[in-house]
Amino acid sequence: MGRLAGVVSGWSHCDVVSETLAGAQVVIATSDGENVVLTTDADGAYATWLPVGPYTLTASAAGYVPVTLTGVVQPTMQSRNVDLRLDAPCVSVTYQPFDVVVVQDQQLTRTLTLNNAGAGLLTYDNVLATGLWLTVDPKTGSVAPDSAQPVNVIFDATGLDVGVYNSSMEIVHNDTEAGRLFVRPIRMTVVAQGTVLTPVTDAKAGNPGETVTYVMTVTNSIATAVTFDITATDNVWTTNVPATVTVAASGTATFTVSVDIPVDAHTGYSDTVTITAESQGADGQEGAAVLQTTVAEQPVVLALTKTADPDENVLPGDTVTYTLTLVNNGNDPLTIVLTDTIPAGTTYVAGSVTGGATLQDPPGSIVWEGLLAKGAQHVITFKVTIKANVARGSLITNTVTATVGGVPYTAQATVHVRPLYSVYLPLVLRNAQ
């Protein structure tokens, strides 16, 4: 046989104080199948002799959650104390201060947590809010012992004017020891769209390789300083923003957004970035802005030249080679339409044109149309024969025209036909008297 003894104690509400329990019942199931039923004395103590071997002990008392323990009786005296917890909930609520900012006609959801630190089931029948713009979900429910339950708190600025709205909340529950449970103060500041981050939209233009900057303003509508996270999304071009911006209570702060235009971007190319400012706290302040950066119209810088070889002392029947050179010195690719009329007094040499150009006959013109990339060069050549009836000493001049976007660019080449020279010989008379 072995002696088993101990003390049964009970915790008060929320396990704050432990006191011995007189009159608690202790039921011990022994190894030989017997049940020994004991009642604690005024000091909460119990004691009995049991056969050596395993046992199961269950301690209970009115208003407390029973506890069952197991052990092995030894042929010596053993002590086994039992702590009972009150069969009651222990309610509390945790939340960050509800001082939030909501944009007109939008909603914001925050969370509070109902905690049950007791051994009994916590139930809440209703969560009452004093403002119609403030609701909770779920309104009723239960929280198991030693558990927690999140509850959504919904701030709805639909149809509300810009301004400050105050409210409070009461949680109706079954913890009779805790009394009434309030959540307060609750404040919602309703702001117009674009109040947190301005300007809401902006657009600027720049040249390839340049950096375009935007100055943004963040407004803090609550009475404590707030740090905002700044992000840039949806962009393709390199965009730089600060990671955070801290704004004083009820104040404003500015920051710069820089957008790098690629060096190979062309007129009309654009990139759009969404800038977001979001409070790191629970106040719900956030705003977004859309910025569009466009490549400004770039000037056309076309170099057009025309040369003739040979261009001096040309005789009828000679062949002259014309060379047309186009160079794009601008930032944008150019769509070019080129026309060069075969000059009067010459005959085109069949099949002589190069550079992808063709002879359009009639009217007898060299034509070419194509796209000339930035920094690219294109060369066209063709040959003509000087006609036999060309006046000696004359000039053969013709003009090539390259049109870009309806604007003509021209270049000329002149060929000088060798003139006829008169030779005068002296007259010599023989035997003159």
C-alpha positions as CSV (number, residue, x, y, z in Angstrom):
1,M,0.0,0.0,0.0
2,G,1.0,3.6,-0.5
3,R,-0.3,6.9,0.8
4,L,-1.5,9.6,-1.6
5,A,-2.2,13.1,-0.3
6,G,-2.6,16.6,-1.7
7,V,-4.3,19.9,-1.7
8,V,-7.0,21.1,-4.2
9,S,-6.8,24.8,-4.9
10,G,-9.0,27.0,-7.1
11,W,-8.0,30.0,-9.2
12,S,-10.1,33.1,-9.1
13,H,-11.5,35.0,-12.2
14,C,-8.8,35.3,-14.9
15,D,-6.4,33.1,-12.8
16,V,-5.4,36.0,-10.7
17,V,-5.5,34.5,-7.2
18,S,-5.3,30.8,-6.1
19,E,-7.1,29.7,-2.9
20,T,-7.5,26.2,-1.3
21,L,-10.9,24.7,-1.9
22,A,-12.8,23.1,1.0
23,G,-15.5,20.5,0.0
24,A,-13.9,19.7,-3.4
25,Q,-14.5,16.2,-4.6
26,V,-11.5,13.9,-5.4
27,V,-12.3,10.6,-7.1
28,I,-9.4,8.1,-7.5
29,A,-9.7,5.1,-9.7
30,T,-7.3,2.5,-8.4
31,S,-5.4,-0.3,-10.2
32,D,-7.8,-3.0,-8.7
33,G,-10.9,-1.3,-10.2
34,E,-12.1,0.5,-7.2
35,N,-13.2,4.1,-7.0
36,V,-12.1,6.0,-3.9
37,V,-14.2,9.2,-3.3
38,L,-12.8,11.9,-1.0
39,T,-13.8,15.4,0.0
40,T,-11.3,18.0,0.8
41,D,-11.2,19.5,4.3
42,A,-11.3,23.1,5.3
43,D,-7.7,23.5,4.1
44,G,-8.5,21.9,0.8
45,A,-6.5,18.8,1.7
46,Y,-7.2,15.1,1.0
47,A,-5.4,11.9,1.8
48,T,-5.9,8.1,1.4
49,W,-4.2,4.7,1.3
50,L,-4.2,3.0,-2.1
51,P,-2.8,-0.2,-3.5
52,V,0.5,0.1,-5.3
53,G,0.0,0.7,-9.0
54,P,-1.4,3.1,-11.5
55,Y,-4.3,5.4,-10.7
56,T,-6.5,8.1,-12.2
57,L,-7.4,11.1,-10.1
58,T,-10.3,13.5,-11.0
59,A,-10.7,16.6,-8.9
60,S,-13.8,18.8,-9.2
61,A,-15.7,21.6,-7.4
62,A,-18.8,23.6,-8.1
63,G,-18.1,26.4,-10.6
64,Y,-14.7,25.0,-11.6
65,V,-13.5,23.0,-14.6
66,P,-12.6,19.4,-13.5
67,V,-9.1,18.2,-13.8
68,T,-8.0,14.6,-14.3
69,L,-4.5,13.4,-13.5
70,T,-2.8,10.0,-13.8
71,G,0.1,8.5,-11.8
72,V,1.5,5.4,-10.1
73,V,1.1,4.7,-6.4
74,Q,4.4,3.8,-4.7
75,P,4.8,2.1,-1.3
76,T,5.7,5.4,0.2
77,M,3.8,8.7,0.8
78,Q,3.2,10.7,-2.3
79,S,1.9,14.3,-2.7
80,R,-0.3,15.3,-5.6
81,N,-1.7,18.8,-5.6
82,V,-4.4,19.9,-8.0
83,D,-5.2,23.4,-9.3
84,L,-8.7,24.0,-10.6
85,R,-9.6,26.9,-12.9
86,L,-12.9,28.8,-12.6
87,D,-15.4,27.7,-15.2
88,A,-15.8,31.2,-16.5
89,P,-14.5,33.3,-19.4
90,C,-11.9,36.1,-19.0
91,V,-12.6,38.7,-21.6
92,S,-10.3,41.4,-22.9
93,V,-9.9,43.2,-26.2
94,T,-6.7,44.3,-28.0
95,Y,-6.5,46.8,-30.9
96,Q,-4.5,49.6,-32.3
97,P,-6.1,53.0,-31.8
98,F,-8.9,53.6,-34.2
99,D,-8.0,57.0,-35.6
100,V,-8.4,56.4,-39.3
101,V,-8.6,58.3,-42.5
102,V,-11.0,57.2,-45.2
103,V,-11.5,58.6,-48.7
104,Q,-15.0,59.7,-49.6
105,D,-17.3,56.8,-50.8
106,Q,-14.7,54.2,-49.8
107,Q,-14.4,51.7,-47.0
108,L,-11.6,50.7,-44.7
109,T,-11.4,47.6,-42.6
110,R,-9.4,47.2,-39.4
111,T,-9.4,44.4,-36.8
112,L,-9.8,44.1,-33.1
113,T,-9.2,40.9,-31.2
114,L,-11.5,39.4,-28.5
115,N,-9.3,37.4,-26.1
116,N,-10.5,34.7,-23.7
117,A,-7.9,33.9,-21.0
118,G,-10.3,32.0,-18.9
119,A,-11.2,28.3,-18.8
120,G,-14.9,28.8,-19.7
121,L,-16.4,29.6,-23.1
122,L,-16.7,33.3,-23.9
123,T,-19.7,34.3,-25.9
124,Y,-20.6,37.7,-27.3
125,D,-24.1,38.4,-28.3
126,N,-23.6,41.8,-30.0
127,V,-21.1,44.4,-30.8
128,L,-22.8,47.8,-30.7
129,A,-21.4,50.8,-32.5
130,T,-22.8,54.3,-32.0
131,G,-22.3,55.5,-35.6
132,L,-24.1,54.2,-38.6
133,W,-20.9,54.4,-40.6
134,L,-19.2,51.9,-38.2
135,T,-20.1,48.2,-38.3
136,V,-18.5,45.0,-37.2
137,D,-18.3,41.4,-38.6
138,P,-19.2,39.1,-37.0
139,K,-21.6,40.7,-34.6
140,T,-22.0,37.6,-32.5
141,G,-19.8,34.5,-31.8
142,S,-17.8,32.6,-29.2
143,V,-14.2,32.3,-28.2
144,A,-12.9,29.0,-26.8
145,P,-11.0,28.9,-23.5
146,D,-7.4,30.3,-23.8
147,S,-8.1,31.5,-27.4
148,A,-8.7,34.6,-29.4
149,Q,-11.2,35.7,-32.1
150,P,-10.6,38.5,-34.6
151,V,-13.5,40.8,-35.4
152,N,-13.5,43.1,-38.4
153,V,-14.3,46.8,-37.8
154,I,-15.6,48.4,-41.0
155,F,-15.4,52.2,-41.6
156,D,-17.7,53.2,-44.4
157,A,-17.4,56.8,-45.8
158,T,-20.1,56.2,-48.5
159,G,-22.2,59.3,-48.9
160,L,-20.5,61.2,-46.1
161,D,-19.2,64.7,-46.3
162,V,-15.6,65.6,-45.7
163,G,-15.0,65.9,-41.9
164,V,-14.3,64.1,-38.6
165,Y,-16.7,61.5,-37.3
166,N,-16.5,60.1,-33.7
167,S,-18.0,56.9,-32.3
168,S,-17.6,54.2,-29.7
169,M,-18.3,50.5,-29.4
170,E,-19.6,48.2,-26.7
171,I,-19.0,44.4,-26.7
172,V,-21.9,42.6,-24.9
173,H,-20.5,39.3,-23.4
174,N,-21.1,36.6,-20.8
175,D,-18.1,37.4,-18.5
176,T,-20.1,38.6,-15.5
177,E,-17.0,39.6,-13.6
178,A,-15.5,41.8,-16.2
179,G,-18.4,44.3,-16.5
180,R,-19.2,46.3,-19.6
181,L,-16.5,46.4,-22.2
182,F,-16.1,49.5,-24.4
183,V,-13.8,50.3,-27.3
184,R,-13.2,54.1,-27.5
185,P,-12.4,56.6,-28.7
186,I,-13.1,55.8,-32.4
187,R,-12.5,58.5,-34.9
188,M,-12.8,58.5,-38.7
189,T,-11.6,61.5,-40.8
190,V,-13.3,61.6,-44.2
191,V,-11.1,63.2,-46.9
192,A,-11.7,64.0,-50.5
193,Q,-10.1,61.9,-53.2
194,G,-6.5,62.9,-53.7
195,T,-6.1,64.5,-50.3
196,V,-3.4,62.1,-49.1
197,L,-1.2,62.3,-52.2
198,T,-1.2,65.1,-54.6
199,P,-1.3,65.8,-57.5
200,V,-3.5,62.8,-58.3
201,T,-2.4,62.9,-61.9
202,D,0.5,64.7,-63.7
203,A,2.1,64.6,-67.0
204,K,5.5,65.9,-68.3
205,A,7.6,65.6,-71.4
206,G,11.4,65.3,-71.8
207,N,14.1,64.3,-74.3
208,P,15.7,60.9,-74.7
209,G,18.4,60.4,-72.0
210,E,16.9,63.1,-69.7
211,T,15.5,62.7,-66.2
212,V,12.1,64.1,-65.6
213,T,11.1,65.0,-62.0
214,Y,7.8,65.3,-60.2
215,V,7.2,66.9,-56.8
216,M,4.6,65.1,-54.7
217,T,2.9,66.2,-51.5
218,V,1.8,63.8,-48.7
219,T,-0.9,65.1,-46.3
220,N,-1.3,63.6,-42.8
221,S,-4.8,64.2,-41.5
222,I,-4.4,62.8,-37.9
223,A,-3.0,64.3,-34.8
224,T,0.1,62.2,-34.6
225,A,3.2,61.9,-36.9
226,V,2.9,59.2,-39.5
227,T,5.5,57.4,-41.7
228,F,4.3,56.5,-45.1
229,D,5.7,53.8,-47.3
230,I,6.3,55.1,-50.9
231,T,6.1,52.7,-53.8
232,A,6.3,52.9,-57.6
233,T,4.5,50.3,-59.8
234,D,3.3,49.6,-63.3
235,N,6.3,51.4,-64.8
236,V,8.8,50.3,-67.5
237,W,11.3,53.1,-67.4
238,T,13.5,53.5,-64.4
239,T,11.7,55.4,-61.7
240,N,13.1,56.4,-58.3
241,V,11.2,57.3,-55.2
242,P,12.1,57.4,-51.5
243,A,11.3,54.3,-49.5
244,T,9.5,56.2,-46.8
245,V,8.3,59.7,-45.9
246,T,7.5,60.9,-42.4
247,V,4.9,63.6,-42.0
248,A,4.3,65.6,-38.8
249,A,1.0,65.6,-37.0
250,S,-1.7,67.3,-39.2
251,G,1.1,68.3,-41.6
252,T,2.4,67.8,-45.1
253,A,5.7,66.8,-46.6
254,T,7.0,66.6,-50.2
255,F,9.2,64.1,-52.0
256,T,10.5,63.8,-55.6
257,V,9.8,61.2,-58.2
258,S,12.4,60.9,-60.9
259,V,11.8,59.2,-64.2
260,D,14.7,58.3,-66.6
261,I,13.8,58.5,-70.3
262,P,15.8,55.9,-72.2
263,V,18.3,57.3,-74.6
264,D,16.8,55.2,-77.4
265,A,13.2,56.4,-76.9
266,H,11.5,58.3,-79.7
267,T,8.9,61.0,-80.1
268,G,5.6,60.1,-78.6
269,Y,6.9,57.2,-76.5
270,S,5.5,57.3,-73.0
271,D,5.6,55.5,-69.7
272,T,3.0,55.6,-66.9
273,V,3.9,54.9,-63.2
274,T,1.5,54.6,-60.2
275,I,2.9,56.2,-57.0
276,T,1.4,55.0,-53.8
277,A,1.8,56.4,-50.3
278,E,0.5,54.1,-47.5
279,S,0.7,54.7,-43.8
280,Q,2.7,52.2,-41.7
281,G,0.2,52.6,-38.9
282,A,-3.5,51.6,-38.4
283,D,-4.8,55.0,-39.4
284,G,-5.6,53.8,-42.9
285,Q,-4.2,56.8,-44.7
286,E,-3.2,55.9,-48.3
287,G,-3.2,57.6,-51.6
288,A,-2.2,57.0,-55.2
289,A,-1.1,59.2,-58.1
290,V,-0.6,58.4,-61.8
291,L,2.3,60.1,-63.6
292,Q,2.8,59.9,-67.3
293,T,6.1,60.8,-68.9
294,T,6.3,61.4,-72.7
295,V,9.2,61.9,-75.1
296,A,8.9,65.4,-76.5
297,E,8.7,65.9,-80.2
298,Q,12.3,65.6,-81.5
299,P,13.6,67.9,-84.3
300,V,14.3,66.4,-87.7
301,V,18.1,66.6,-88.4
302,L,18.6,65.3,-91.9
303,A,21.8,65.8,-93.8
304,L,21.2,65.5,-97.6
305,T,24.1,65.9,-100.1
306,K,24.4,65.4,-103.8
307,T,27.6,65.1,-105.8
308,A,28.5,64.6,-109.5
309,D,31.6,62.9,-110.8
310,P,33.0,64.3,-112.9
311,D,31.6,67.8,-112.5
312,E,34.0,69.8,-114.7
313,N,35.1,69.8,-118.3
314,V,32.5,67.2,-119.3
315,L,32.0,66.5,-123.0
316,P,29.0,65.3,-124.8
317,G,28.9,61.5,-124.6
318,D,30.6,61.4,-121.2
319,T,29.1,59.5,-118.3
320,V,28.5,61.3,-115.0
321,T,27.8,59.5,-111.7
322,Y,25.5,61.2,-109.2
323,T,25.8,60.2,-105.5
324,L,23.0,61.0,-103.1
325,T,23.7,60.7,-99.4
326,L,21.2,60.9,-96.6
327,V,22.3,60.9,-92.9
328,N,19.9,61.0,-89.9
329,N,21.5,63.1,-87.2
330,G,18.3,63.3,-85.1
331,N,16.9,61.2,-82.2
332,D,14.0,59.7,-84.1
333,P,13.9,57.4,-87.1
334,L,12.8,59.2,-90.3
335,T,10.4,58.1,-93.0
336,I,11.8,59.6,-96.2
337,V,10.4,60.0,-99.7
338,L,13.2,60.9,-102.2
339,T,12.8,62.2,-105.7
340,D,15.6,63.2,-108.1
341,T,14.6,64.1,-111.7
342,I,17.0,63.1,-114.5
343,P,18.4,66.4,-115.5
344,A,17.8,67.9,-119.0
345,G,20.5,67.3,-121.5
346,T,21.3,63.9,-120.1
347,T,20.2,60.3,-120.7
348,Y,19.8,57.9,-117.8
349,V,22.1,54.9,-118.0
350,A,19.8,51.9,-117.8
351,G,20.2,49.7,-114.7
352,S,22.7,52.1,-113.0
353,V,20.7,53.1,-110.0
354,T,21.8,51.6,-106.6
355,G,20.7,51.9,-103.0
356,G,17.3,50.4,-103.5
357,A,16.0,53.3,-105.6
358,T,14.2,52.8,-108.9
359,L,13.7,54.8,-112.1
360,Q,10.2,56.1,-112.5
361,D,9.7,56.7,-116.2
362,P,7.8,58.8,-117.1
363,P,8.5,61.3,-115.9
364,G,12.1,60.2,-115.6
365,S,12.9,60.4,-111.9
366,I,14.9,58.4,-109.5
367,V,12.7,57.6,-106.5
368,W,13.2,56.0,-103.1
369,E,11.2,55.6,-99.9
370,G,12.4,54.1,-96.7
371,L,13.0,54.4,-92.9
372,L,16.3,55.8,-91.8
373,A,17.2,54.9,-88.3
374,K,18.8,57.3,-85.8
375,G,22.5,57.8,-86.8
376,A,22.1,55.8,-90.0
377,Q,23.3,56.7,-93.5
378,H,21.9,55.7,-96.9
379,V,23.6,56.2,-100.2
380,I,22.0,56.1,-103.7
381,T,23.9,56.4,-107.0
382,F,22.9,56.6,-110.6
383,K,24.5,57.4,-113.9
384,V,23.7,59.6,-116.9
385,T,25.2,60.3,-120.3
386,I,25.7,63.8,-121.6
387,K,23.6,64.3,-124.8
388,A,25.4,65.2,-128.0
389,N,23.3,68.3,-128.5
390,V,24.2,69.9,-125.2
391,A,25.5,73.4,-125.6
392,R,29.2,73.7,-125.0
393,G,30.0,75.7,-121.9
394,S,26.6,75.1,-120.4
395,L,25.8,74.1,-116.8
396,I,23.7,71.1,-116.0
397,T,22.1,71.6,-112.6
398,N,19.5,69.4,-111.0
399,T,18.0,69.1,-107.5
400,V,17.2,66.1,-105.3
401,T,14.3,66.5,-102.9
402,A,13.9,64.4,-99.7
403,T,10.5,64.9,-97.9
404,V,10.1,64.1,-94.2
405,G,6.6,64.6,-92.7
406,G,5.6,66.9,-95.5
407,V,8.8,69.1,-95.1
408,P,11.1,69.1,-98.2
409,Y,14.9,69.0,-97.9
410,T,17.0,69.7,-101.1
411,A,20.5,69.4,-102.4
412,Q,22.0,70.3,-105.8
413,A,24.8,69.2,-108.0
414,T,26.2,71.1,-111.1
415,V,28.1,69.7,-114.0
416,H,30.1,72.1,-116.2
417,V,30.2,71.2,-119.9
418,R,33.5,72.1,-121.5
419,P,33.1,75.1,-123.8
420,L,34.4,75.3,-127.4
421,Y,37.6,77.3,-127.8
422,S,38.5,79.4,-130.9
423,V,42.1,79.3,-132.1
424,Y,43.4,82.3,-134.1
425,L,46.6,81.8,-136.2
426,P,48.6,84.8,-137.5
427,L,48.5,85.6,-141.2
428,V,51.9,85.5,-142.9
429,L,52.4,86.9,-146.4
430,R,55.2,85.9,-148.7
431,N,56.9,88.2,-151.2
432,A,54.8,91.0,-150.1
433,Q,55.8,94.4,-151.6
